[in-house]
Every structure is written in structure tokens, then in C-alpha cells.
Amino acid sequence: MTILGVLRSTYLYAALSIAGGAIAIALVALLSLALELAGLRALPVSDVSIRERVSVAVAILIFALPVGGIHLWLVARSLRDEPERTSGPSRSGHRRAAHPRAAARRLPWEGGMTARGPIS
């Protein structure tokens, strides 16, 4: 992967993370408001009006959802279009190491290898 590819991936993941954080903040603000209106919140009610709080949360969602969606699509497309990122030696090594059957095959009592060679 070239330096431009690394920079592009870094930008895409950073933008996706920021959009995800903004979505989480907006959803927490709406949940907090709902709990406050239901009388289930122990903290005192904020002096900011309900309309302003809903407006800010909805505005954040209106901006963050499309931005996050576009960047998620770009990340998925880059993973699909660059097979070396999903099928390279490090990725296949990770798959082999993480798979339980592959790990069991490496154990001596499961038909793996010994210091003298394969178990017969």
C-alpha cells in the first residue's frame, strides 16, 4: 500500500469515527430528553428549552448520518477493490490463527506436529 493509500484510509476511518461519535451524541441527547420528560431522570432539568435541544440533536443527525454513510460506503468499497488488504499474508495468517480448528490442528494431541515431525 502506498503512502497515499495509508493517508486515504486514515482519513476515511477518522471521518467515519467522527460521524459515529456525532450520531452517538445526538442519540444520547434525545434519550436524555425523553427520560427527562418521562420524569425518570434524577438530575435537574436543563434551562435550555425542549425545542432547542431537539433541534440541535436532529440537526446533528441530519448532518452526521449522510456523512457517516458515505464514508462507510467508501471504506467498504476500498476493502472490496483492494484484495491485498483482505487476502494478503497478514490477513490470512490472522484467519488461520483465529480459527479454532486451525489452532487445534497445531496441538500435538489433535494431530499436529511434534519436535520430530508429524504425528502418525
Backbone as CSV, one residue per row, in Angstrom:
resi,resn,N_x,N_y,N_z,CA_x,CA_y,CA_z,C_x,C_y,C_z
1,MET,0.852,-1.167,0.000,0.000,0.000,0.000,0.903,1.237,0.000
2,THR,0.555,2.189,-0.816,1.352,3.405,-0.916,1.034,4.344,0.233
3,ILE,1.833,5.398,0.334,1.616,6.390,1.392,0.279,7.104,1.188
4,LEU,-0.106,7.316,-0.079,-1.404,7.938,-0.335,-2.556,7.026,0.075
5,GLY,-2.377,5.729,-0.111,-3.397,4.777,0.325,-3.553,4.769,1.840
6,VAL,-2.418,4.873,2.542,-2.458,4.926,4.005,-3.149,6.199,4.465
7,LEU,-2.815,7.323,3.837,-3.450,8.592,4.203,-4.946,8.564,3.905
8,ARG,-5.312,7.979,2.783,-6.739,7.893,2.423,-7.494,7.027,3.431
9,SER,-6.914,5.888,3.787,-7.558,5.020,4.767,-7.674,5.710,6.121
10,THR,-6.625,6.416,6.519,-6.657,7.134,7.787,-7.754,8.182,7.785
11,TYR,-7.853,8.939,6.692,-8.909,9.948,6.591,-10.295,9.309,6.654
12,LEU,-10.496,8.226,5.892,-11.812,7.596,5.852,-12.235,7.074,7.220
13,TYR,-11.318,6.396,7.907,-11.659,5.860,9.224,-11.842,6.971,10.249
14,ALA,-11.047,8.043,10.157,-11.210,9.164,11.084,-12.552,9.862,10.866
15,ALA,-12.916,10.108,9.619,-14.192,10.765,9.327,-15.359,9.886,9.747
16,LEU,-15.245,8.587,9.529,-16.293,7.660,9.945,-16.420,7.640,11.464
17,SER,-15.305,7.685,12.171,-15.335,7.709,13.633,-15.965,8.990,14.160
18,ILE,-15.635,10.113,13.558,-16.208,11.392,13.986,-17.715,11.405,13.740
19,ALA,-18.135,10.919,12.584,-19.572,10.868,12.293,-20.278,9.921,13.262
20,GLY,-19.663,8.801,13.568,-20.244,7.869,14.536,-20.355,8.486,15.920
21,GLY,-19.350,9.246,16.309,-19.408,9.942,17.596,-20.510,10.981,17.627
22,ALA,-20.666,11.711,16.526,-21.723,12.728,16.455,-23.103,12.077,16.527
23,ILE,-23.267,10.953,15.858,-24.549,10.238,15.917,-24.823,9.772,17.339
24,ALA,-23.805,9.256,18.012,-23.977,8.795,19.395,-24.350,9.954,20.311
25,ILE,-23.717,11.102,20.140,-24.024,12.280,20.967,-25.472,12.718,20.753
26,ALA,-25.909,12.746,19.504,-27.286,13.168,19.218,-28.294,12.186,19.809
27,LEU,-28.015,10.885,19.695,-28.935,9.896,20.248,-28.978,9.949,21.773
28,VAL,-27.830,10.188,22.399,-27.807,10.324,23.859,-28.579,11.567,24.283
29,ALA,-28.452,12.657,23.527,-29.195,13.875,23.851,-30.700,13.642,23.749
30,LEU,-31.129,12.935,22.714,-32.563,12.631,22.577,-33.051,11.682,23.671
31,LEU,-32.241,10.683,24.015,-32.610,9.764,25.087,-32.687,10.491,26.428
32,SER,-31.735,11.365,26.669,-31.734,12.152,27.898,-32.984,13.016,28.001
33,LEU,-33.364,13.621,26.890,-34.564,14.446,26.868,-35.809,13.597,27.119
34,ALA,-35.863,12.418,26.520,-37.010,11.537,26.721,-37.118,11.102,28.179
35,LEU,-35.984,10.768,28.800,-36.001,10.390,30.214,-36.418,11.559,31.100
36,GLU,-35.962,12.739,30.736,-36.318,13.939,31.492,-37.813,14.211,31.406
37,LEU,-38.369,14.059,30.201,-39.801,14.303,30.024,-40.650,13.245,30.717
38,ALA,-40.125,12.028,30.833,-40.854,10.958,31.496,-40.728,11.031,33.018
39,GLY,-39.866,11.918,33.499,-39.675,12.064,34.932,-38.781,11.006,35.536
40,LEU,-37.997,10.327,34.722,-37.130,9.250,35.198,-35.691,9.703,35.422
41,ARG,-35.426,10.948,35.224,-34.060,11.446,35.346,-33.889,12.117,36.699
42,ALA,-32.834,11.766,37.417,-32.610,12.306,38.752,-31.977,13.698,38.715
43,LEU,-31.295,14.023,37.634,-30.632,15.327,37.538,-31.660,16.420,37.277
44,PRO,-31.346,17.629,37.676,-32.298,18.714,37.445,-32.490,18.992,35.954
45,VAL,-33.654,19.501,35.620,-33.998,19.823,34.246,-33.142,20.987,33.765
46,SER,-32.674,20.902,32.542,-31.854,21.965,31.961,-32.706,23.200,31.674
47,ASP,-32.067,24.389,31.679,-32.823,25.603,31.381,-32.947,25.851,29.881
48,VAL,-32.342,25.012,29.057,-32.494,25.137,27.615,-33.845,24.515,27.245
49,SER,-34.560,25.170,26.340,-35.896,24.683,26.002,-35.835,23.338,25.269
50,ILE,-36.930,22.631,25.377,-37.036,21.319,24.733,-36.895,21.457,23.226
51,ARG,-37.487,22.483,22.681,-37.424,22.695,21.232,-35.989,22.884,20.759
52,GLU,-35.202,23.670,21.506,-33.798,23.887,21.124,-32.993,22.592,21.206
53,ARG,-33.220,21.811,22.248,-32.482,20.563,22.414,-32.809,19.562,21.311
54,VAL,-34.081,19.455,20.969,-34.479,18.547,19.882,-33.919,19.051,18.557
55,SER,-33.962,20.360,18.341,-33.458,20.932,17.084,-31.975,20.650,16.897
56,VAL,-31.194,20.823,17.951,-29.751,20.577,17.841,-29.478,19.097,17.580
57,ALA,-30.162,18.223,18.299,-29.945,16.786,18.108,-30.337,16.346,16.702
58,VAL,-31.458,16.838,16.209,-31.898,16.471,14.855,-30.949,17.056,13.808
59,ALA,-30.474,18.270,14.026,-29.522,18.868,13.076,-28.228,18.063,13.018
60,ILE,-27.761,17.609,14.176,-26.549,16.777,14.192,-26.806,15.477,13.428
61,LEU,-27.957,14.848,13.655,-28.278,13.608,12.943,-28.404,13.828,11.438
62,ILE,-29.035,14.934,11.048,-29.201,15.223,9.613,-27.847,15.384,8.930
63,PHE,-26.868,15.925,9.645,-25.533,16.083,9.067,-24.725,14.799,9.170
64,ALA,-24.740,14.158,10.336,-23.828,13.036,10.589,-24.230,11.748,9.878
65,LEU,-25.514,11.475,9.731,-25.928,10.230,9.078,-25.467,10.142,7.618
66,PRO,-25.696,11.168,6.787,-25.192,11.043,5.410,-23.665,11.042,5.325
67,VAL,-23.012,11.865,6.146,-21.545,11.894,6.118,-20.985,10.543,6.542
68,GLY,-21.518,9.985,7.621,-21.067,8.670,8.065,-21.394,7.584,7.064
69,GLY,-22.569,7.653,6.459,-22.951,6.660,5.460,-22.058,6.675,4.236
70,ILE,-21.734,7.861,3.766,-20.856,7.983,2.599,-19.470,7.435,2.922
71,HIS,-18.940,7.788,4.099,-17.605,7.306,4.444,-17.600,5.804,4.704
72,LEU,-18.678,5.277,5.271,-18.770,3.828,5.449,-18.798,3.127,4.097
73,TRP,-19.533,3.678,3.150,-19.585,3.109,1.803,-18.198,3.163,1.151
74,LEU,-17.480,4.280,1.335,-16.141,4.397,0.748,-15.171,3.400,1.377
75,VAL,-15.269,3.195,2.683,-14.412,2.202,3.342,-14.721,0.808,2.808
76,ALA,-15.999,0.465,2.724,-16.383,-0.858,2.211,-15.931,-1.042,0.770
77,ARG,-16.054,0.007,-0.030,-15.627,-0.077,-1.434,-14.120,-0.251,-1.529
78,SER,-13.363,0.463,-0.687,-11.909,0.331,-0.753,-11.472,-1.061,-0.301
79,LEU,-12.175,-1.645,0.658,-11.839,-3.010,1.070,-12.153,-4.012,-0.028
80,ARG,-13.242,-3.767,-0.749,-13.633,-4.668,-1.832,-12.702,-4.517,-3.034
81,ASP,-12.262,-3.285,-3.325,-11.458,-3.033,-4.513,-9.975,-3.308,-4.322
82,GLU,-9.524,-3.458,-3.077,-8.112,-3.720,-2.821,-7.975,-5.100,-2.193
83,PRO,-7.872,-6.140,-3.023,-7.845,-7.502,-2.476,-6.645,-7.769,-1.577
84,GLU,-5.535,-7.041,-1.747,-4.375,-7.297,-0.900,-4.641,-6.907,0.551
85,ARG,-5.626,-6.044,0.788,-5.951,-5.669,2.158,-6.802,-6.732,2.843
86,THR,-7.507,-7.541,2.074,-8.380,-8.550,2.680,-7.883,-9.973,2.476
87,SER,-6.895,-10.171,1.605,-6.447,-11.540,1.361,-4.936,-11.666,1.378
88,GLY,-4.241,-10.712,1.922,-2.794,-10.771,1.983,-2.306,-11.764,3.015
89,PRO,-0.986,-11.926,3.109,-0.442,-12.909,4.050,-0.767,-12.583,5.503
90,SER,-0.789,-11.301,5.861,-1.103,-10.974,7.257,-2.559,-11.270,7.558
91,ARG,-3.451,-11.010,6.614,-4.872,-11.284,6.833,-5.132,-12.786,6.901
92,SER,-4.535,-13.552,5.987,-4.763,-14.991,6.025,-4.101,-15.607,7.249
93,GLY,-2.989,-15.034,7.690,-2.362,-15.507,8.922,-3.254,-15.261,10.116
94,HIS,-3.911,-14.115,10.127,-4.852,-13.807,11.209,-6.029,-14.774,11.176
95,ARG,-6.523,-15.082,9.997,-7.642,-16.024,9.884,-7.245,-17.395,10.404
96,ARG,-6.031,-17.841,10.021,-5.579,-19.153,10.478,-5.397,-19.171,11.987
97,ALA,-4.844,-18.102,12.531,-4.592,-18.061,13.973,-5.885,-17.964,14.766
98,ALA,-6.882,-17.284,14.226,-8.120,-17.058,14.970,-9.089,-18.225,14.862
99,HIS,-8.938,-19.065,13.869,-9.894,-20.152,13.671,-9.609,-21.269,14.662
100,PRO,-10.608,-21.713,15.438,-10.362,-22.722,16.471,-9.878,-24.068,15.936
101,ARG,-10.402,-24.504,14.793,-9.954,-25.793,14.251,-8.506,-25.722,13.811
102,ALA,-8.111,-24.576,13.251,-6.719,-24.427,12.832,-5.809,-24.454,14.050
103,ALA,-6.246,-23.849,15.135,-5.445,-23.873,16.359,-5.359,-25.290,16.907
104,ALA,-6.455,-26.039,16.831,-6.456,-27.418,17.331,-5.552,-28.311,16.495
105,ARG,-5.449,-28.057,15.198,-4.587,-28.869,14.344,-3.119,-28.694,14.701
106,ARG,-2.781,-27.586,15.315,-1.387,-27.355,15.677,-1.026,-28.017,17.000
107,LEU,-2.009,-28.518,17.744,-1.719,-29.150,19.029,-1.304,-30.599,18.807
108,PRO,-0.299,-31.083,19.539,0.198,-32.445,19.322,-0.878,-33.507,19.494
109,TRP,-1.735,-33.391,20.475,-2.751,-34.425,20.715,-3.928,-34.330,19.761
110,GLU,-3.947,-33.351,18.886,-5.018,-33.212,17.902,-4.493,-33.444,16.481
111,GLY,-3.442,-34.200,16.330,-2.918,-34.494,15.007,-1.984,-33.420,14.491
112,GLY,-1.367,-32.692,15.393,-0.467,-31.624,14.989,0.965,-32.116,14.824
113,MET,1.895,-31.228,15.008,3.310,-31.536,14.824,3.988,-31.749,16.174
114,THR,5.023,-32.591,16.170,5.886,-32.736,17.337,7.266,-32.238,16.928
115,ALA,8.215,-32.323,17.854,9.560,-31.889,17.548,10.213,-32.778,16.499
116,ARG,9.742,-34.025,16.367,10.317,-34.946,15.386,9.544,-35.016,14.090
117,GLY,8.480,-34.255,13.950,7.700,-34.286,12.725,6.236,-34.533,13.009
118,PRO,5.466,-34.870,11.944,4.042,-35.070,12.128,3.735,-36.313,12.956
119,ILE,2.621,-36.246,13.658,2.177,-37.389,14.450,1.528,-38.403,13.520
120,SER,1.923,-39.688,13.675,1.359,-40.734,12.812,0.214,-41.423,13.491
